[in-house]
Amino acid sequence: MDTVEIGFGLQFKTKISASTGRQILFVDTVDVLVNINKNDIKLHIGGGVWTDLASLFEVFFKGTVVDEIRDNITKALTTTLPDIANKALEKNDGLLTFPWSTYFVTFDWESPDPAVNITDTYLGLATKGLFFENGAGEVEPAVAIPKMPFRPDTAPCPGLNLFASTYSIDSFFTALLDA
């Protein structure tokens, strides 16, 4: 049976941005699995009398090819993928600007804590949740940021769940009024 298995997990953490001092998310890969059966590699050697001699070494060629493929995929998953994701996270600095709005409203999703309760069906992520109009700057609502609930894995609640606080709702309407 031909099998190629590639699997990895993402670990979500937070860090302080070197350029702005804001606490933002970053990712790392964990549990990288790259399993390639060398029998899945088909090698065809042609060319007369030397074919029979070369076919004796086919197992060594396959092993080298599989090792090279495995090393490159592992490097891509452990180094390249997190680097690309973390550069994008660092660049947006926990801010999401809505460019289609006339006055450019921004959402501050700076993350006070890493993602929690991560399973194959659930990801709990707390964010600041502040909306602001760029011209007015970040104006904090008069309400405190409340501790938001996280849905336990056992709750029968399929799909995307989003909890919005009075802090976020107040800042959203303030940003709209400023705009």
C-alpha positions in Angstrom: 0.0 0.0 0.0 1.4 3.4 -1.0 1.3 5.9 1.8 2.7 9.4 2.3 2.0 11.0 5.6 2.7 14.6 6.3 1.4 16.2 9.5 2.2 19.0 11.8 0.7 21.1 14.6 0.7 24.8 15.2 1.5 26.2 18.6 0.2 29.8 19.2 2.2 32.0 21.5 2.5 35.7 22.2 5.4 38.0 22.1 6.2 41.7 22.5 6.7 43.4 19.1 10.3 44.7 18.8 9.1 47.7 16.8 6.0 48.8 18.7 6.0 47.1 22.1 2.6 45.6 21.5 1.8 42.0 22.5 1.1 40.0 19.4 0.6 36.4 18.4 3.3 34.3 16.8 3.2 30.7 15.7 5.6 27.7 15.9 5.2 24.3 14.4 5.2 21.2 16.6 5.0 17.5 16.1 6.2 17.5 12.5 5.7 14.1 10.8 6.9 13.4 7.4 6.6 9.7 6.5 7.4 8.7 2.9 7.7 5.0 2.0 10.7 4.5 -0.3 8.6 2.0 -2.2 6.3 4.8 -3.3 9.2 6.2 -5.4 9.2 4.8 -8.9 12.6 4.8 -10.5 13.0 3.7 -14.2 16.5 3.1 -15.4 17.1 2.5 -19.1 20.1 2.1 -21.3 21.1 -1.4 -22.2 23.6 -3.7 -20.4 24.2 -1.2 -17.6 20.6 -1.2 -16.7 20.8 -4.5 -14.8 23.9 -3.3 -12.9 22.3 0.0 -12.1 19.1 -1.6 -10.9 21.0 -3.3 -8.2 21.7 0.1 -6.6 18.1 1.3 -7.1 17.3 0.9 -3.4 20.2 3.3 -2.5 19.0 5.9 -5.0 15.4 5.7 -3.6 16.6 6.0 0.0 18.6 9.1 -0.9 15.7 10.7 -2.8 13.3 10.0 0.0 15.7 11.4 2.6 16.1 14.6 0.5 12.4 15.0 0.1 11.7 14.3 3.8 14.4 16.8 4.8 13.1 19.6 2.6 9.5 19.1 3.7 10.5 19.0 7.3 12.6 22.2 6.9 9.6 23.9 5.1 7.3 23.0 8.0 9.6 23.8 10.9 11.3 26.9 9.5 9.8 28.4 6.4 6.1 28.2 7.3 6.5 29.8 10.8 8.8 32.5 9.4 6.3 33.5 6.7 3.4 33.5 9.2 5.3 35.4 11.9 6.5 38.1 9.4 2.9 38.7 8.4 1.8 38.8 12.1 4.7 41.2 12.9 3.8 43.4 10.0 0.2 43.8 10.9 1.1 44.3 14.5 -2.2 43.1 15.8 -4.1 45.7 13.8 -6.6 45.1 11.1 -7.4 48.1 8.9 -10.6 48.0 6.9 -9.5 49.7 3.7 -12.9 49.8 2.1 -14.2 52.2 4.8 -14.1 55.8 3.8 -12.3 56.9 7.0 -10.3 53.7 7.6 -11.6 52.1 10.7 -9.1 49.8 12.4 -9.6 46.8 14.6 -7.0 46.2 17.4 -6.8 42.5 18.0 -3.7 42.7 20.2 -3.7 39.4 22.1 -3.1 39.4 25.9 -2.7 35.6 26.0 -1.8 32.8 23.6 -4.6 30.7 22.1 -6.1 28.3 24.6 -7.9 24.9 24.5 -6.7 24.1 21.1 -8.2 20.9 19.7 -9.0 19.7 16.2 -12.3 21.4 16.4 -11.7 24.4 18.7 -9.4 27.4 19.1 -9.9 29.9 21.9 -8.3 33.2 21.2 -8.8 36.4 23.3 -8.1 39.8 21.7 -8.3 43.4 22.8 -11.2 44.0 20.5 -10.9 47.7 20.1 -12.3 49.5 17.0 -11.1 53.0 16.3 -11.1 55.5 13.5 -7.5 56.2 12.4 -7.9 60.0 12.4 -9.1 60.0 16.0 -6.6 57.3 17.2 -7.2 54.7 19.8 -9.9 55.9 22.1 -10.7 53.5 24.9 -14.4 53.1 25.9 -15.4 54.0 29.4 -16.1 50.3 30.1 -13.4 47.8 31.2 -12.4 44.9 29.0 -14.3 42.0 30.6 -13.0 38.4 30.9 -14.7 36.6 28.1 -16.0 33.0 28.2 -14.4 30.2 26.3 -16.7 27.5 25.1 -15.7 24.1 26.6 -14.9 21.3 24.1 -18.0 19.4 25.3 -20.5 22.1 24.3 -22.6 21.1 21.3 -22.0 24.3 19.4 -20.8 23.6 15.8 -19.4 26.4 13.6 -17.7 29.6 14.4 -18.5 31.2 17.8 -17.6 34.8 18.5 -18.1 36.5 21.8 -18.3 40.3 21.6 -18.0 42.4 24.8 -19.5 45.8 25.6 -16.0 47.1 25.3 -15.8 46.1 21.6 -19.4 47.1 20.8 -18.9 50.6 22.4 -15.6 51.1 20.5 -17.3 50.0 17.3 -20.0 52.6 17.5 -17.5 55.2 18.7 -15.4 54.5 15.6 -18.4 54.8 13.4 -19.4 58.1 14.9 -15.8 59.4 14.6 -15.8 58.4 11.0 
